[in-house]
Amino acid sequence: MPHPATSMKPSENYRPDIDGLRAVSILLVVGYHAHPWMLSGGFVGVDIFFVISGFLITRILLAPDGFSLSTFYGRRIKRIFPALITVLLATYALGWAILLPSELRLLGQNIAASVLFASNLFQLGQAGYFAPLAAVNPLLHLWSLGVEEQFYIFWPLALGLMVHSPHRRQIIVGLIGVSLAAGLVLAWTNPDWAFYAPVPRAWELLIGGLVAEANLVRKDSSNLLGAAGVGAILASALLFDKSMPFPGALALLPVLGAAVVIATPNAAVNRLLLSSRPAVLLGLISYPLYLWHWPLLTYLGIVRHGVPNFLEIWAAVVAAIVLSILTYRFVEWPARRGRNVVPALSMTLALVGVIGVATTLFAGFVSRFPEELQAIAAVSTDNNPAFKDHCFLEAPGSSFDMSCIEQGDGPLLLLWGDSNAAALFPAIADAARSASFRVARLSAPGCAPILEAGPNASCKQSNEAAFGLIKVSHPDIVVLHAMWGFDNDLDKLGGTIASLRKAGASRVIIIGPPPVWKRTLPLAIVNHYRFAHELPDRLGSGVSGPAEDDLMARFSKSAGVEYVSERNVLCNQRQECLVRTPNGEVVASDTIHLTSSGAKLVLDAIGPYIFSGQALTR
């Protein structure tokens, strides 16, 4: 997160090139969030902000005339709270008008966490297969503010203890080493902790602190070093992408690049580029721009079903810039110049936190919606009993064991797949009882039923366990269902089918992937109602096309297995897909998972074929 400008007017310590470096950083972050394909590693802008913050804060704390903790924190409040309060209130107001209850409840939780400067820790609690998508979390970006504020709590106290120590520099280097080591390990073992937790991120701020403490800033700056620092930053932004383990070792490139730029204030790139008036002005509004841009882009994506066009995206960016200028001029500036504003700012931020808590307690205020929308708006994947089943490996206490296989003497149908299979299972179980079949189910989140496919160790383990149970249970029919797509290893799927046949399965049936909604289906229905003032039965916008379904149909034909298209049940030839059952209930609870009613609708169409070989109905 960009650290607010340290002063409103130049002083002897003012570094215009640091404001310019902030400008580079915010351009990277905004560019990445607007078009990830354009700046695949633009997320490194946050790491540069961390270095800047560590440098500036350490320089303040080590000033020759000393510092007062109360003065230090009072200044932090005056510089951070005004814009934060403004953006939190505006984001909540827009969320009240736009978000579904579950999403507004999440926004309330994020507001409460942000007020406590613990957003990064809150995001750690959101891990898991059904965690909310980043694209529908308007305050996700405040995780970096949490990291910085936690550093501000620790660092002044730590420096105070070390102020007279002859080993202060060595201690700082040691802290950098410990934090970096934690980041290196966690980047591979627990990426979420590496990304959000304060300890594996602290070294980035401490690098900036070391530049200040060791007085590494040189007036006789090398032009080559300055250019190399900027080059390292730009190379990171252009060459990195979200698939790489980050921060970890990769973060060394942008972090050290930023440190070099800070240490070379008189290099040509600092004087001519970073100290230029446009760069400095953009740097001055980098803090409010960081706060504003992500909520606006998030709400645009929600309203436009996840497919805003180029002009809409950049209109949102321009709007964020305008709002940032206004926030800087009419909110930040007066607050920083005001006297005795710290208590009022603190109380106001606390009241914003109360709004967040109330929103959480009242479950997102479903009463905001017209009566005909309330049941639709309240649909949530969390309420689907299918995902609490013992044989779905995301459920508490779940495991694959013999209890997943219904005992008895009748023919056995076994359903194997990912969370889409879990969502379909209750309807399959009901249909099986009517057809005098026993049923078994084995499903794991994000794991297509493919043996020896991919590097995901948990999927490999769960699929091996599933196949072990298949070999001992001898099912008559094995149904494979998943979020099939082009990233699946279809050669390995062919090998899996061969293994199933060797294990004695007389029929292997593949059920194709469901339609994928760009945003949740309940939100798509609500958005349609907002503009058309009617509840749709089908929608053709904001939903995936038939490419994955066609892929799996071709594969099944070549592999000689039976194929059932879920998409053909739900979507017509015009690629308009059912959103509500004949009884008016929502078909899917999120982007892909069928509700209980949606699963029953699908099984009513495909069940007779699966259990008795009757022709498929559409």
C-alpha positions in Angstrom: 0.0 0.0 0.0 1.4 3.4 -0.9 2.5 5.3 2.2 0.8 8.7 2.4 3.1 11.6 1.6 5.2 12.5 4.5 4.5 16.2 4.2 2.3 18.6 2.3 5.1 21.0 1.4 8.8 20.5 0.6 11.3 20.3 3.4 15.0 19.7 3.6 14.3 16.0 3.9 11.8 15.9 1.1 12.6 13.5 -1.8 10.5 14.2 -4.9 11.9 11.1 -6.5 10.3 9.0 -3.8 7.0 10.4 -4.8 7.9 9.5 -8.3 8.7 6.0 -7.2 5.3 5.8 -5.6 3.9 6.9 -9.0 5.7 3.9 -10.7 4.3 1.6 -8.0 0.7 2.7 -8.2 0.8 2.5 -12.0 2.0 -1.1 -11.8 -0.7 -2.0 -9.3 -3.6 -0.3 -11.1 -2.4 -1.6 -14.5 -2.3 -5.1 -13.2 -5.7 -4.9 -11.7 -7.2 -3.3 -14.8 -5.5 -5.6 -17.3 -3.5 -8.5 -15.9 -2.4 -9.5 -19.4 -0.8 -6.1 -19.9 1.3 -6.2 -16.7 1.3 -9.8 -15.5 3.6 -8.9 -12.6 2.2 -5.5 -11.7 1.4 -6.8 -8.2 5.1 -6.1 -7.3 4.1 -2.5 -7.0 2.9 -3.3 -3.4 6.4 -4.6 -2.6 7.9 -1.4 -3.7 5.5 0.5 -1.5 6.6 -1.6 1.4 10.3 -0.6 0.8 9.4 3.0 0.6 7.4 2.9 3.8 10.1 1.1 5.7 12.7 3.7 4.6 10.5 6.7 5.4 9.3 5.5 8.8 12.8 4.4 9.9 14.2 7.8 8.8 11.5 9.6 10.9 12.2 7.3 13.9 16.0 7.8 13.8 15.8 11.6 13.4 18.6 13.3 15.4 16.1 15.2 17.6 14.4 11.9 18.6 10.7 11.1 18.4 7.6 10.7 20.6 5.4 7.7 20.2 2.3 9.7 20.7 3.4 12.2 18.1 4.4 9.4 15.7 1.0 7.6 16.0 -0.9 10.9 15.9 0.7 11.8 12.6 0.0 8.3 11.2 -3.7 8.7 12.2 -3.9 12.1 10.5 -2.3 10.8 7.3 -4.0 7.4 7.0 -7.5 7.6 8.6 -9.2 10.4 6.5 -8.9 8.8 3.1 -9.5 5.3 4.6 -12.7 6.5 6.3 -13.9 8.1 3.0 -13.3 5.1 0.9 -14.8 2.6 3.4 -18.0 4.6 3.6 -18.3 5.0 -0.1 -17.5 1.3 -0.7 -20.2 0.4 1.8 -22.8 2.7 0.2 -22.1 1.1 -3.2 -22.2 -2.3 -1.8 -25.5 -1.7 -0.1 -26.9 -1.0 -3.6 -25.1 -3.7 -5.6 -24.0 -6.7 -3.4 -26.0 -9.8 -2.5 -26.5 -10.5 1.2 -23.6 -12.9 1.5 -21.3 -10.5 -0.4 -22.4 -7.5 1.8 -21.9 -9.6 4.8 -18.3 -10.3 3.6 -17.9 -6.6 3.0 -19.0 -5.9 6.6 -16.4 -8.4 7.8 -13.7 -6.8 5.7 -14.6 -3.3 7.0 -14.4 -4.5 10.6 -11.0 -6.2 9.8 -9.8 -3.1 8.0 -10.7 -0.8 10.9 -8.6 -3.1 13.2 -5.8 -3.0 10.5 -6.1 -6.8 10.4 -7.4 -7.3 6.8 -4.4 -9.4 5.9 -5.1 -11.8 8.8 -8.8 -11.9 7.9 -7.9 -12.9 4.3 -6.0 -15.9 5.8 -9.2 -17.0 7.3 -10.9 -16.9 3.9 -8.7 -19.7 2.5 -10.4 -22.8 1.2 -12.1 -24.1 -1.9 -15.3 -22.1 -1.4 -13.5 -19.0 -0.3 -15.0 -15.8 -1.9 -13.4 -14.9 -5.2 -11.0 -12.0 -5.1 -12.9 -10.3 -7.9 -16.0 -9.8 -5.7 -14.2 -8.6 -2.6 -14.0 -4.8 -2.9 -11.7 -4.4 0.1 -9.3 -7.2 -0.6 -6.5 -4.8 -1.4 -6.5 -3.5 2.2 -4.5 -6.5 3.2 -1.3 -4.4 2.5 -2.5 -1.7 4.8 -2.8 -4.3 7.6 0.8 -5.5 7.0 2.1 -1.9 7.1 0.1 -0.9 10.3 1.3 -4.1 12.1 4.8 -3.1 11.2 4.2 0.4 12.5 3.2 -1.1 15.9 6.3 -3.3 16.1 9.0 -1.2 14.5 9.0 2.0 16.7 9.1 -0.2 19.8 11.9 -2.4 18.4 14.0 0.6 17.3 13.4 2.2 20.7 14.9 -0.9 22.4 17.9 -0.8 20.0 18.5 2.9 20.0 21.7 2.7 22.0 22.8 -0.8 20.9 26.1 -1.0 19.1 24.7 -4.0 17.2 21.6 -2.4 15.9 22.5 -2.8 12.3 23.4 -6.5 12.7 20.1 -7.0 14.5 18.2 -5.5 11.6 20.1 -7.7 9.2 19.2 -10.7 11.3 15.5 -9.8 11.3 15.6 -9.4 7.6 17.2 -12.9 7.3 14.6 -14.5 9.6 11.7 -12.9 7.8 13.0 -13.7 4.3 13.7 -17.3 5.3 10.1 -17.6 6.5 8.9 -16.1 3.2 11.0 -18.5 1.2 9.7 -21.6 3.0 6.1 -20.4 3.1 6.1 -19.4 -0.6 6.2 -23.2 -1.4 4.5 -24.7 1.7 1.7 -22.3 2.4 1.4 -19.5 -0.3 -1.5 -17.7 1.5 0.6 -17.3 4.6 3.6 -16.1 2.6 1.5 -13.5 0.9 -0.7 -12.2 3.7 1.1 -12.8 7.0 3.2 -10.0 8.5 6.3 -12.0 9.4 7.2 -13.2 5.9 6.5 -9.7 4.5 8.4 -7.8 7.2 11.8 -8.1 5.4 10.6 -5.9 2.6 9.9 -3.0 4.9 13.1 -3.8 6.9 15.1 -3.5 3.7 13.9 0.1 3.4 14.6 0.5 7.1 18.2 -0.7 6.6 18.8 1.8 3.8 17.8 4.6 6.3 19.6 3.1 9.3 22.8 2.4 7.5 22.7 5.7 5.7 23.1 4.0 2.3 21.7 7.1 0.5 24.5 8.6 -1.5 24.6 12.1 -3.0 27.2 11.0 -5.5 24.7 8.6 -7.0 25.6 6.3 -9.9 23.4 6.8 -13.0 23.9 3.1 -13.8 22.7 2.0 -10.4 19.6 4.1 -10.5 18.7 2.8 -14.0 19.4 -0.7 -12.8 17.0 -0.3 -9.9 14.2 0.9 -12.1 15.0 -1.8 -14.6 14.7 -4.5 -11.9 11.3 -3.1 -11.0 10.1 -3.0 -14.6 11.5 -6.5 -15.3 9.6 -7.9 -12.4 6.4 -6.3 -13.6 6.8 -7.6 -17.1 8.2 -11.1 -16.4 6.4 -12.3 -13.3 2.9 -13.6 -13.2 0.5 -14.9 -10.5 1.4 -18.6 -11.2 4.9 -18.1 -9.7 5.6 -18.6 -6.0 5.5 -15.1 -4.6 6.7 -13.3 -2.6 9.5 -15.7 -1.8 12.9 -15.4 -3.6 11.3 -13.6 -6.6 10.4 -10.6 -4.4 14.1 -9.9 -4.0 14.3 -8.4 -7.5 11.7 -5.6 -7.1 12.5 -5.0 -3.4 16.3 -4.6 -4.0 15.5 -2.6 -7.1 13.4 -0.2 -5.1 16.1 0.0 -2.4 18.7 0.9 -5.0 16.5 3.6 -6.4 16.0 5.1 -2.9 19.7 5.0 -2.3 20.6 6.9 -5.5 18.6 10.2 -5.3 20.9 12.0 -7.8 20.9 9.4 -10.5 19.7 10.6 -13.8 16.5 8.4 -13.7 15.7 9.9 -10.3 16.3 13.5 -11.3 14.8 13.4 -14.8 12.0 10.9 -14.6 11.0 10.2 -11.0 11.3 13.9 -9.9 9.4 15.2 -12.9 6.2 17.1 -12.0 3.7 14.5 -13.5 5.4 11.7 -11.5 5.5 13.7 -8.3 1.8 14.7 -8.6 0.8 11.1 -9.3 2.9 10.0 -6.3 1.1 12.5 -4.1 -2.3 10.9 -4.8 -1.0 7.3 -4.8 -2.5 6.5 -1.4 -6.1 7.5 -2.2 -5.7 6.1 -5.7 -4.7 2.7 -4.2 -7.7 2.9 -1.9 -10.2 3.9 -4.7 -9.2 1.9 -7.7 -10.0 -1.7 -6.5 -13.5 -1.1 -5.2 -14.5 0.7 -8.4 -13.0 -2.1 -10.6 -14.7 -4.7 -8.4 -18.1 -3.2 -8.6 -17.7 -2.7 -12.4 -17.0 -6.4 -12.8 -20.0 -7.3 -10.6 -22.4 -5.1 -12.5 -21.1 -6.2 -15.9 -21.2 -10.0 -15.1 -17.4 -10.2 -15.0 -16.9 -9.0 -18.6 -16.5 -5.2 -18.6 -15.0 -3.9 -21.9 -11.8 -1.9 -22.3 -13.5 1.5 -22.2 -15.5 0.7 -19.1 -12.4 -0.5 -17.3 -10.4 2.6 -18.1 -13.4 4.8 -17.3 -13.3 3.3 -13.8 -9.6 4.0 -13.6 -10.1 7.6 -14.6 -12.9 7.9 -12.0 -10.6 6.5 -9.4 -8.0 9.2 -10.3 -10.5 12.0 -10.1 -11.8 10.7 -6.8 -8.2 10.5 -5.5 -7.5 14.1 -6.5 -10.6 15.2 -4.7 -9.8 13.1 -1.7 -6.3 14.4 -1.4 -7.4 18.0 -1.8 -10.6 18.1 0.3 -10.2 15.3 2.8 -6.5 14.5 3.4 -5.1 18.0 3.2 -7.6 19.7 5.6 -7.3 16.7 8.1 -3.5 16.9 8.1 -3.5 20.6 8.8 -6.2 20.5 11.4 -5.6 20.6 15.1 -7.0 18.2 17.6 -8.5 16.0 14.9 -7.0 12.7 16.0 -9.8 11.8 18.6 -12.5 12.6 16.0 -10.8 10.6 13.3 -10.3 7.7 15.7 -14.0 7.8 16.8 -15.2 8.0 13.2 -13.2 5.0 12.1 -14.5 3.1 15.1 -18.1 3.9 14.1 -17.3 2.7 10.5 -16.2 -0.6 12.1 -19.5 -0.8 14.0 -21.3 -0.6 10.7 -19.2 -3.5 9.5 -20.0 -5.6 12.6 -23.7 -4.8 12.3 -23.8 -5.8 8.7 -22.1 -9.1 9.6 -24.6 -9.8 12.5 -27.6 -9.0 10.2 -26.3 -11.3 7.5 -26.0 -8.6 4.8 -29.5 -7.2 5.3 -31.5 -9.3 2.8 -34.5 -7.0 3.5 -32.8 -4.4 1.2 -34.1 -6.4 -1.8 -37.7 -6.4 -3.2 -39.7 -9.2 -1.9 -39.6 -11.2 -5.1 -35.7 -11.1 -5.1 -35.1 -11.9 -1.4 -35.1 -15.7 -1.7 -32.9 -15.5 -4.8 -30.5 -13.0 -3.2 -30.1 -15.2 -0.1 -29.1 -18.3 -2.0 -25.6 -19.4 -0.9 -23.3 -22.3 -1.5 -22.7 -22.5 2.2 -26.3 -23.6 2.7 -26.1 -26.6 0.4 -26.1 -29.8 2.5 -24.3 -31.6 -0.3 -21.1 -29.9 0.8 -21.4 -31.1 4.4 -21.4 -34.7 3.4 -18.8 -37.0 5.0 -17.5 -38.2 1.6 -16.8 -34.7 0.3 -13.3 -33.9 1.4 -13.8 -30.2 2.1 -16.4 -31.0 4.8 -15.2 -31.1 8.5 -14.2 -34.6 9.5 -14.5 -36.0 6.0 -12.7 -39.0 4.5 -13.0 -41.7 1.9 -14.0 -44.9 3.7 -16.5 -47.8 3.4 -19.2 -45.5 4.8 -19.2 -43.8 1.4 -20.5 -46.9 -0.2 -24.1 -48.0 0.5 -24.2 -51.6 1.6 -26.6 -54.2 0.2 -27.2 -56.6 -2.7 -28.5 -54.3 -5.4 -26.5 -52.9 -8.3 -24.1 -50.2 -7.4 -23.6 -46.8 -9.0 -20.5 -44.9 -7.9 -20.1 -41.1 -8.4 -16.5 -39.9 -8.5 -15.5 -36.3 -9.1 -15.0 -32.8 -7.7 -17.3 -30.4 -6.0 -19.7 -30.5 -8.9 -20.1 -34.2 -8.3 -20.8 -33.5 -4.7 -23.5 -31.0 -5.6 -25.1 -33.5 -7.9 -25.0 -36.4 -5.5 -28.2 -35.9 -3.4 -30.3 -35.9 -6.6 -28.5 -39.0 -7.9 -29.1 -40.7 -4.6 -32.9 -40.0 -4.8 -33.0 -41.2 -8.4 -31.0 -44.3 -7.5 -33.5 -45.3 -4.8 -36.3 -45.1 -7.3 -34.3 -47.3 -9.7 -33.4 -49.8 -6.9 -29.7 -49.0 -7.1 -27.2 -48.6 -4.3 -25.0 -45.5 -4.5 -21.5 -44.5 -3.5 -19.9 -41.1 -3.7 -16.3 -39.9 -3.6 -15.7 -36.3 -4.2 -12.8 -33.9 -3.5 -12.8 -30.1 -4.2 -10.9 -29.1 -7.3 -9.9 -32.7 -8.1 -11.1 -34.1 -11.4 -11.3 -38.0 -11.3 -8.1 -38.6 -13.1 -5.3 -40.9 -11.8 -1.7 -39.7 -11.9 -2.6 -36.2 -13.3 -0.8 -33.0 -12.4 1.4 -31.9 -9.5 -1.5 -31.4 -7.0 -0.5 -33.8 -4.2 -3.8 -33.7 -2.4 -5.7 -34.6 -5.6 -3.3 -37.4 -6.3 -3.8 -38.8 -2.8 -7.6 -38.5 -2.8 -7.9 -40.0 -6.3 -5.7 -43.0 -5.3 -7.9 -43.5 -2.2 -11.0 -43.3 -4.4 -9.8 -45.8 -6.8 -8.8 -48.1 -4.0 -12.4 -48.1 -2.8 -13.6 -48.6 -6.4 -11.5 -51.8 -6.7 -13.0 -53.3 -3.6 -16.6 -52.2 -4.1 -17.0 -53.4 -7.8 -19.5 -50.8 -8.9 -21.7 -51.7 -11.9 -21.7 -48.0 -13.1 -19.0 -45.4 -12.5 -20.1 -41.8 -13.2 -17.3 -39.3 -13.6 -18.3 -35.7 -13.1 -16.1 -32.6 -12.8 -15.5 -29.0 -14.0 -14.0 -30.5 -17.1 -11.9 -28.1 -19.3 -8.9 -27.7 -21.5 -6.5 -27.9 -18.5 -7.4 -31.5 -17.8 -5.0 -34.2 -18.9 -7.3 -36.2 -21.2 -4.7 -38.8 -22.0 -4.5 -39.6 -18.2 -8.3 -39.6 -18.2 -8.2 -42.2 -20.9 -5.9 -44.3 -18.7 -8.2 -43.8 -15.8 -11.1 -45.2 -17.8 -9.0 -48.2 -18.8 -8.2 -48.8 -15.2 -11.9 -48.6 -14.2 -12.8 -51.2 -16.9 -10.0 -53.5 -15.6 -11.5 -53.1 -12.1 -14.8 -54.5 -13.4 -16.9 -51.4 -14.1 -19.3 -52.5 -16.8 -20.4 -48.9 -17.6 -18.4 -45.7 -17.4 -20.3 -42.5 -17.9 -18.9 -39.0 -18.1 -21.2 -36.2 -17.2 -20.0 -33.0 -18.8 -19.2 -29.6 -17.2 -21.9 -27.2 -16.0 -22.3 -23.8 -17.5 -19.9 -21.3 -15.9 -21.3 -18.0 -14.8 -18.8 -15.1 -14.8 -20.2 -14.0 -11.5 -22.6 -15.9 -9.3 -25.9 -16.9 -10.9 -28.0 -15.3 -8.2 -26.2 -12.0 -8.9 -26.8 -12.4 -12.6 -30.5 -12.8 -11.9 -30.6 -9.8 -9.6 -28.6 -7.6 -12.1 -31.1 -8.6 -14.9 -34.0 -7.6 -12.6 -32.4 -4.3 -11.9 -32.3 -3.3 -15.5 -35.3 -5.2 -17.0 -37.6 -5.3 -14.0 -38.4 -8.9 -14.5 -37.2 -12.3 -13.3 -35.7 -14.2 -16.2 -36.0 -17.9 -16.8 -32.9 -18.0 -19.1 -29.9 -15.8 -19.6 -27.4 -15.7 -22.4 -25.0 -13.1 -21.1 -22.3 -13.6 -18.5 -22.2 -17.4 -19.1 -19.6 -19.6 -20.7 -20.0 -21.1 -24.2 -20.1 -24.7 -25.2 -16.3 -25.2 -25.9 -15.6 -27.4 -22.8 -18.7 -29.4 -23.3 -17.8 -30.0 -27.0 -14.3 -31.0 -26.0 -15.5 -33.7 -23.5 -18.1 -35.0 -26.0 -15.4 -35.5 -28.6 -13.1 -37.1 -26.0 -15.8 -39.5 -24.8 -16.6 -40.6 -28.4 -12.9 -41.3 -29.1 -12.5 -43.1 -25.7 -15.6 -45.2 -26.3 -17.4 -44.1 -23.1 -20.9 -42.8 -22.6 -21.3 -39.1 -22.4 -24.1 -37.0 -20.9 -24.1 -33.3 -21.5 -25.2 -31.3 -18.5 -25.1 -28.2 -20.6 -27.6 -29.6 -23.1 -30.0 -30.0 -20.2 -29.6 -26.4 -19.0 -28.8 -24.4 -22.2 -30.6 -24.2 -25.5 -29.2 -23.8 -29.1 -29.0 -20.0 -28.6 -26.7 -20.6 -25.7 -29.3 -19.2 -23.3 -29.1 -21.1 -20.0 -31.8 -21.9 -17.4 -31.4 -19.8 -14.3 -34.6 -20.9 -12.5 -36.4 -24.2 -12.2 -40.1 -24.4 -13.2 -40.9 -23.8 -9.5 -38.9 -20.5 -9.6 -35.9 -21.8 -7.6 -32.3 -20.8 -8.6 -30.4 -23.5 -10.6 -26.9 -22.7 -9.3 -25.7 -21.2 -6.1 -22.5 -19.6 -7.3 -20.6 -19.7 -10.6 -20.8 -23.4 -11.2 -22.4 -25.4 -8.4 -26.0 -26.7 -8.7 -28.4 -26.1 -6.0 -30.5 -29.0 -4.7 -33.3 -27.9 -7.0 -30.9 -27.5 -10.0 -29.5 -30.9 -9.4 -32.9 -32.5 -9.3 -33.8 -30.7 -12.6 -30.7 -32.2 -14.2 -31.3 -35.7 -12.8 -35.0 -35.6 -14.0 -33.5 -35.3 -17.5 -30.5 -37.6 -17.4 -31.5 -40.1 -14.7 -33.6 -42.4 -16.9 -30.6 -42.8 -19.3 -28.1 -43.4 -16.5 -30.1 -46.0 -14.6 -32.0 -47.8 -17.4 -30.5 -46.6 -20.7 -33.5 -44.7 -21.9 -33.0 -42.0 -24.5 -31.9 -38.6 -23.1 -34.5 -35.9 -22.9 -33.7 -32.2 -23.2 
